[in-house]
Amino acid sequence: MTSFSAVFVKISHAHPDAAGFYRNFFGLCALSVLLVVRRERPVTARSPLLITALCGFFFFLDLVVWHRSIGYLGPGLATFLGNFQVIILAAVSVFVLGEKTRGMFIVSVALALTGLLMVLNPFTFTFHSDFGKGTALGLATSVCYAGYLITLRRAKHERYRASSVSVMWVTSLFCAAFFAAELFMTGGSFAIADASSGASLVAYGVIGQCIGWVIITRSLPHVKTSVAGLLLLSQPALSYLWDVLFFAHKAAPLEVAGVAIALGAIYLGSRSSR
């Protein structure tokens, strides 16, 4: 589900920050319906509220740089780069959280990185091009994305007894507020071009923000941080596929091989954590 997020951003033709606002706004509307149906209330206790606010801030930063990276690179490569978060999460998992990891998992992380580097084709890389600018933004996305996943997992800690829907509701509320403030301060536009653009933004919020991330949030506390990061690499792999199918991205043999290696790494990482 979340692999279609970059596609919705691309076809909405909205300002990058407006797309971020509407993702969270429409996601918030859908999450509000779920709260009513489930008879739940948003997080209100101070500790989980603060960590969820921090989660919303990391998500705000993540979307700011990721949306601009999509503009330079397209949905596939921008999403691939953002998911270098797997290395950051693996490092936090081992050196900060003290989680044990097997040698096969380390190998799978190395393979995942190799696959992503093959897709980037570092032999022809330069920062003085749109590709280079998009790459820098994509790598910045990975740092913000890692911070988002770590704080999201923390917000779902069992001692807080907060449901996935309530956590995502508060996260979306804070993130939408950050985007609204940013747009007001910079004079950005909230305008939606047409009905097609509006439909894309609604789908972006309901599918990408509400349904997809509620499922992810429910799952994060039950797996290792490092394993979660590796499994989420399926998102950029599929986003790259949609880029090829929907936007006629010319897939070079080196890129295709990189995607295959990254998917193989996901499989190995999943098996090693069984």
N, C-alpha and C positions, 0 to 999 in steps of 0.2 A: 504493500500500500504506500509506504513512504517513498518508494523508488519513483513514484509518479509526481512527487512534489516539485522537482525541478522542471518537469514537463509543464505543469500548471503555471509555474512562474514564467516560463518561456512564452507560452501562448497567450498569457494575460496581457502582455505589452504594458504592464503597469510600472510605475516608478519603483525601483528596488525596495525603498522603505515603505511605500504604500502597500506593496505586495506583502511585506512583513506584517504591517498593521492588520490588513484584512485577513491574513492567515489566522492570526490570533483572535481577531474579532469574530469571524464566522465560526472558528473553532470553539470560542467561548460560548456562542449561542447554542451550538450542538451539545456542548458539555453541560450547559444549564438544563437542557431537556433531560439529559441522562441523570443529573442530580435529582430532578423532580421525580422522574420515574422510579429511581432507586431509593427515594426518600432519604437522601443524604444531605449533609451540609458541608460547605467549603471548610478548609482548614482555618481555624481561628486561634488556636493556642500559639503563644509567642514563639517558642523554639521552632516548631515546624514551619510557621509562617515566615520567619526570617530566612531559613534555609531555602524555602520555596521562592521567596523574593529574589535571593541570590541566583537561584536556578533560572528564574525569568530573565535576569540581567544577562547571564551567560548566553541564554537562548537569543536574546536581542542582539548581542554582539555577533553571535554565530550567523544569524540571518542577514545582518547588515553586510558582512563581508562575502557570504556565500552568494547572495543574490547578485552582487556586482561581479563575482567570479563567473557566474552563469552567463552574464552579458558578454564577457570576453571569450569564454571557452565553450559555452554550450552546456546542456544539462549533464552529459555523461562525464566529461573530464572534470568539471567543477565539483561534482559529487564524489568522484574518485579521490580527488585531492583532499577534500574535507575529511575523508575517512582515514587519513593518516593518524587519526585519533587512536587507532588500535595500538600504535606504538606507545603513545602517551599513557593510555589506560593500562597497558601491560607493565610499564615502568612503575606507575602508581600502585598497581596491584602487588608487585613484588617488593618494592623498596619502601612504600609508605604503609600499606595495609597488611603487609606480612603474609600475603597469600602464597601458598606453595604452588609451583607450576612444574610440569614435566618437560623433559627435553624435547619431546615431540611438539609441544606447544610453542617452544622457542623457535623450532625449525619452521613451524607453520607461519609464525609472525614474519620470519625472514623471507619466506616464500611470498607472503602477501605483499611485503614491501617490494620484492623483486618484480612481481606482476604489475604493481602500480608504476614503478619506474620505467618498465618496458612500455607501458601505455603512454607515459610522458615523453619517451624517446630523448633522454638527456644528452645524446650526442649532437642534437641539433638545437638544443635549448639556448635561449638568450632572454635576459630580463628586459631588453630594450624593445620588446614587441608586445602586442596585445596578449599574446600567449604567455609571455613572461609576467606581465602584470596580473593576468588571471591566475597564474600559478602562485604568485606571492599571496594573493587574496585567498586562494584555495588552501594554502598551508596555514594562513592565519585562521581560516575556518576550522581547521583540525584542532587547533589549540582551544578555541572557544567551544567547539563541540565536545571536546573531552571534559572541559569544566562543567558543561551542561549535564553530561551523563553522570559525572561524579556527584554533583549536587542533587540531581534527580534521584539517584539511587539512595542518597542520604535522606532525602525528604520522605522516601518510602520506607524508612527504617521501621521495624516492627514496634519499637517502643512508642512511636508517634501515633500508631493505629490510624493512619490516614489512608483512605482508599485511593486507588489510582485515579479515579474520576475527580475527586476533590483536589488532589495534588495538581493535576493537569489544569483544572479550572483556575486555581490561584496562579499557577505559572503563566497561563495564557493571559490572565488579567493584568499581571505586572508587565509582561512583555508587550502587550497592546498599549499600555500606558507609556512605556518607554518609547515606543515607536511614535505615538501621538505627540509626545513632548518633542521628540527629535524633528518631526515634520513641521511642527509649529515654529520651532526655533530657527530652522533653516529655510522656512518659507516653501517647503515641499507641498505637493498637491495630493489630495485624497481622491482626486477624480478617477472614475472608472470609465474607460473609453466607450464601451458599448455593452450590449447584452452578452455577447460571447465572452468578453473579458470578465464581466461580472460572474458568469457561470464558472469560469476557470478559477476565479478567486474563491468562490463558494466551495467548489470541489477541493481546492487547496486547503481550506480551513477544516472542512468536515472530514475528509478522508486523511489528509496528511497530518493535521493537528489533533483531531479528536479521535477517530477510530484507530488509526495506526499507532499513535503514541500512548493511548490508553492501554493497548495490548502490550506495548514495549514496557511501560511503567509497571504493569502487573508482573512482568517477567524478571525485571532487573534484580530484585532482591533475592531471587532464587538461584542465581548463577554467579560465578566469579566475575569480577569486574573485567578481567582480561578476556574471558570467554565471551562476555557480552559484546565487547568491542569487536572481536573477531567475527562473531555471527552477524553483526550489523554491517559488515562489509558486503553482504548480499545486496544492500541498497545501492551502492555505487555500481556494482556489476550490472544490475538490472537497469539502472539509469543510463548506463552506457549503451545497453542494448536498445533502449527506447530512443536514444539519440540517433542510433544508426537506422532504426526502422521508421521513425516519425520525421526526422529532420535531415535525412540523407547524409548523415555524417560518414565521410569516407574512411572506412576502417582499414588501416594499414596492417599487414601481416604481423608486425611487431606488437601492435595494439591488441589484436585478437589473441595472440599468444599470452600477453599480459593478463587479459581478462580470464583466460582459461587457468593460468597459474594462480590467480587470486582466488577463484572459485575452488580450486583444488586445495588451497591453503585453508579455506573456511571448513572444508570437509575434514581435513587432517586435525585442525584445531578442535572441532566438535568431538571427534573420536578420542582424542588424547585427554579430553576432560570428562569422559564418560565415567 
